[in-house]
């Protein structure tokens, strides 16, 4: 595996993960009520707490994507 392949991998990984986050944001803004009801029933959590849990999960997901996908991509762009 060469540097070009790794750079392409991390670039696509970053792009696809950001697309998944945008879908989650879309559902939490446009279809907030039904999204909260579905997740409340799935997890057995009060509807008042679901939004907070989803936003915390999205925060951790975004942090992981930045650390494990975007940063390696940028480093490979800089060094090669």
Z-matrix of the N, CA and C atoms (Angstrom, degrees):
N
C 1 1.445
C 2 1.533 1 108.31
N 3 1.318 2 116.26 1 124.62
C 4 1.457 3 119.57 2 -178.63
C 5 1.534 4 111.06 3 -99.63
N 6 1.312 5 115.07 4 177.21
C 7 1.462 6 121.16 5 -175.40
C 8 1.532 7 110.82 6 -64.93
N 9 1.314 8 116.62 7 -38.73
C 10 1.471 9 119.82 8 -179.45
C 11 1.526 10 111.16 9 -62.30
N 12 1.320 11 117.08 10 -40.84
C 13 1.458 12 120.96 11 179.77
C 14 1.535 13 110.67 12 -67.68
N 15 1.310 14 116.83 13 -41.57
C 16 1.469 15 120.48 14 177.40
C 17 1.525 16 111.11 15 -63.59
N 18 1.329 17 116.00 16 -41.33
C 19 1.462 18 119.55 17 179.02
C 20 1.526 19 110.42 18 -63.22
N 21 1.312 20 117.32 19 -42.66
C 22 1.464 21 120.72 20 177.76
C 23 1.528 22 110.68 21 -63.96
N 24 1.337 23 116.48 22 -42.08
C 25 1.464 24 120.62 23 179.20
C 26 1.525 25 111.21 24 -59.27
N 27 1.332 26 116.84 25 -51.00
C 28 1.464 27 119.86 26 -178.10
C 29 1.535 28 111.76 27 -68.20
N 30 1.322 29 117.10 28 -32.13
C 31 1.459 30 119.87 29 176.42
C 32 1.521 31 111.45 30 -64.62
N 33 1.332 32 116.82 31 -48.43
C 34 1.468 33 120.25 32 178.58
C 35 1.523 34 111.54 33 -67.19
N 36 1.310 35 116.62 34 -37.31
C 37 1.467 36 120.66 35 177.97
C 38 1.528 37 110.05 36 -60.84
N 39 1.318 38 117.13 37 -44.64
C 40 1.458 39 121.58 38 178.31
C 41 1.526 40 110.76 39 -63.10
N 42 1.317 41 116.63 40 -46.69
C 43 1.459 42 120.83 41 -178.70
C 44 1.525 43 112.06 42 -61.57
N 45 1.308 44 117.66 43 -45.98
C 46 1.460 45 120.96 44 -178.85
C 47 1.527 46 112.15 45 -67.31
N 48 1.316 47 117.03 46 -37.65
C 49 1.459 48 119.83 47 177.89
C 50 1.528 49 111.64 48 -68.28
N 51 1.323 50 117.69 49 -39.01
C 52 1.467 51 120.05 50 176.54
C 53 1.524 52 110.21 51 -65.90
N 54 1.334 53 117.59 52 -36.05
C 55 1.464 54 120.25 53 176.72
C 56 1.527 55 110.38 54 -63.48
N 57 1.333 56 117.23 55 -41.13
C 58 1.470 57 120.62 56 177.58
C 59 1.525 58 110.61 57 -63.08
N 60 1.329 59 117.28 58 -39.12
C 61 1.465 60 119.84 59 177.54
C 62 1.525 61 111.35 60 -65.84
N 63 1.319 62 116.96 61 -38.35
C 64 1.464 63 119.46 62 178.57
C 65 1.525 64 111.58 63 -65.21
N 66 1.317 65 117.55 64 -35.51
C 67 1.465 66 120.70 65 175.70
C 68 1.527 67 109.57 66 -63.88
N 69 1.322 68 117.17 67 -43.12
C 70 1.466 69 120.74 68 178.69
C 71 1.528 70 110.81 69 -63.05
N 72 1.318 71 117.15 70 -42.74
C 73 1.467 72 120.75 71 178.18
C 74 1.526 73 109.90 72 -64.08
N 75 1.324 74 117.11 73 -40.66
C 76 1.458 75 120.98 74 177.77
C 77 1.521 76 110.94 75 -57.49
N 78 1.330 77 116.62 76 -48.82
C 79 1.456 78 119.86 77 -178.49
C 80 1.530 79 112.23 78 -67.25
N 81 1.322 80 117.23 79 -31.65
C 82 1.466 81 119.21 80 179.57
C 83 1.528 82 112.27 81 -79.13
N 84 1.325 83 118.34 82 -17.63
C 85 1.461 84 119.59 83 178.28
C 86 1.525 85 111.95 84 -100.51
N 87 1.311 86 117.67 85 -44.06
C 88 1.460 87 121.16 86 -175.78
C 89 1.528 88 111.60 87 -83.77
N 90 1.323 89 116.64 88 -46.18
C 91 1.467 90 120.83 89 -175.86
C 92 1.525 91 110.26 90 -114.93
N 93 1.313 92 116.20 91 46.84
C 94 1.470 93 121.72 92 -173.91
C 95 1.535 94 113.08 93 -59.36
N 96 1.320 95 117.86 94 -47.02
C 97 1.460 96 121.12 95 -176.11
C 98 1.521 97 113.10 96 -60.80
N 99 1.325 98 116.12 97 -50.71
C 100 1.468 99 119.13 98 -178.28
C 101 1.530 100 111.01 99 -69.02
N 102 1.340 101 117.11 100 -35.79
C 103 1.467 102 120.29 101 177.99
C 104 1.525 103 110.36 102 -62.41
N 105 1.319 104 116.74 103 -44.23
C 106 1.471 105 120.42 104 -179.92
C 107 1.525 106 110.66 105 -66.46
N 108 1.327 107 117.45 106 -41.41
C 109 1.474 108 119.59 107 179.20
C 110 1.527 109 111.69 108 -63.70
N 111 1.319 110 117.30 109 -43.58
C 112 1.469 111 120.87 110 -179.77
C 113 1.520 112 110.38 111 -62.15
N 114 1.340 113 116.76 112 -48.74
C 115 1.464 114 119.78 113 -178.08
C 116 1.526 115 111.71 114 -69.23
N 117 1.303 116 117.41 115 -31.55
C 118 1.461 117 120.40 116 176.92
C 119 1.522 118 110.37 117 -63.20
N 120 1.314 119 116.75 118 -43.45
C 121 1.467 120 120.36 119 178.62
C 122 1.527 121 111.52 120 -70.51
N 123 1.342 122 117.26 121 -38.17
C 124 1.466 123 120.79 122 -179.57
C 125 1.522 124 111.36 123 -64.27
N 126 1.326 125 117.06 124 -44.61
C 127 1.455 126 121.29 125 -173.72
C 128 1.519 127 113.46 126 -94.97
N 129 1.317 128 117.64 127 -12.49
C 130 1.456 129 120.23 128 -176.99
C 131 1.517 130 112.37 129 69.24
N 132 1.322 131 116.37 130 36.29
C 133 1.462 132 122.77 131 -177.92
C 134 1.524 133 108.08 132 -113.66
N 135 1.311 134 116.33 133 148.84
C 136 1.463 135 120.58 134 177.57
C 137 1.530 136 110.01 135 -60.79
N 138 1.323 137 116.35 136 142.27
C 139 1.463 138 121.06 137 -177.88
C 140 1.524 139 112.34 138 -59.45
N 141 1.320 140 117.77 139 -29.18
C 142 1.463 141 120.87 140 -179.91
C 143 1.529 142 111.85 141 -67.09
N 144 1.343 143 116.87 142 -27.27
C 145 1.465 144 121.04 143 -177.09
C 146 1.521 145 113.88 144 -92.94
N 147 1.317 146 117.89 145 -16.88
C 148 1.463 147 121.00 146 -173.62
C 149 1.521 148 111.79 147 -62.33
N 150 1.320 149 118.42 148 -46.28
C 151 1.467 150 121.06 149 -178.08
C 152 1.522 151 110.96 150 -58.89
N 153 1.326 152 116.35 151 -42.47
C 154 1.471 153 119.70 152 179.33
C 155 1.520 154 110.55 153 -62.82
N 156 1.332 155 117.62 154 -44.21
C 157 1.465 156 121.06 155 179.06
C 158 1.527 157 111.86 156 -62.91
N 159 1.327 158 116.22 157 -40.19
C 160 1.461 159 119.37 158 179.83
C 161 1.517 160 110.73 159 -66.33
N 162 1.333 161 117.60 160 -42.82
C 163 1.463 162 120.03 161 179.85
C 164 1.526 163 111.63 162 -66.46
N 165 1.322 164 117.70 163 -37.20
C 166 1.467 165 120.20 164 176.73
C 167 1.527 166 109.91 165 -65.83
N 168 1.335 167 116.80 166 -42.45
C 169 1.462 168 120.37 167 177.65
C 170 1.527 169 110.66 168 -61.71
N 171 1.320 170 116.99 169 -41.63
C 172 1.464 171 120.13 170 179.27
C 173 1.525 172 111.19 171 -66.47
N 174 1.332 173 117.34 172 -34.42
C 175 1.454 174 120.36 173 177.22
C 176 1.528 175 110.53 174 -63.69
N 177 1.335 176 117.31 175 -45.79
C 178 1.461 177 121.31 176 178.94
C 179 1.524 178 111.25 177 -66.39
N 180 1.330 179 116.96 178 -38.09
C 181 1.459 180 120.91 179 178.74
C 182 1.528 181 110.21 180 -64.12
N 183 1.333 182 116.65 181 -45.11
C 184 1.455 183 120.60 182 178.99
C 185 1.531 184 110.89 183 -62.42
N 186 1.321 185 116.99 184 -41.37
C 187 1.459 186 121.15 185 178.03
C 188 1.524 187 110.67 186 -61.79
N 189 1.331 188 116.93 187 -43.86
C 190 1.468 189 121.02 188 179.42
C 191 1.528 190 111.00 189 -64.32
N 192 1.314 191 117.50 190 -41.12
C 193 1.468 192 120.67 191 179.16
C 194 1.517 193 110.36 192 -63.82
N 195 1.315 194 117.16 193 -42.32
C 196 1.461 195 120.13 194 179.03
C 197 1.521 196 110.54 195 -63.69
N 198 1.337 197 116.86 196 -47.16
C 199 1.463 198 120.29 197 -176.47
C 200 1.523 199 113.86 198 -70.50
N 201 1.333 200 117.19 199 -40.52
C 202 1.460 201 119.93 200 -171.70
C 203 1.523 202 114.86 201 -101.87
N 204 1.321 203 118.19 202 -9.49
C 205 1.467 204 120.49 203 178.92
C 206 1.525 205 112.06 204 -122.02
N 207 1.330 206 116.66 205 -54.66
C 208 1.461 207 119.94 206 -175.00
C 209 1.530 208 112.54 207 -70.00
N 210 1.318 209 117.76 208 -45.77
C 211 1.469 210 120.34 209 -178.69
C 212 1.533 211 111.54 210 -62.36
N 213 1.351 212 119.77 211 -47.50
C 214 1.471 213 117.48 212 176.57
C 215 1.537 214 112.68 213 -60.75
N 216 1.334 215 117.09 214 -37.14
C 217 1.462 216 120.19 215 177.57
C 218 1.524 217 110.68 216 -61.35
N 219 1.330 218 116.60 217 -47.02
C 220 1.461 219 120.00 218 -179.47
C 221 1.526 220 111.62 219 -64.90
N 222 1.314 221 117.17 220 -39.19
C 223 1.468 222 120.49 221 177.72
C 224 1.522 223 110.04 222 -62.56
N 225 1.322 224 117.28 223 -44.21
C 226 1.478 225 119.90 224 178.43
C 227 1.513 226 111.19 225 -66.09
N 228 1.318 227 118.55 226 -32.40
C 229 1.471 228 120.67 227 176.19
C 230 1.530 229 110.36 228 -67.07
N 231 1.338 230 116.64 229 -36.32
C 232 1.451 231 120.80 230 -177.62
C 233 1.528 232 111.04 231 -73.25
N 234 1.340 233 117.38 232 -45.10
C 235 1.462 234 120.10 233 -172.99
C 236 1.527 235 113.61 234 -81.78
N 237 1.324 236 117.48 235 -20.61
C 238 1.478 237 117.70 236 -176.77
C 239 1.496 238 111.72 237 -125.30
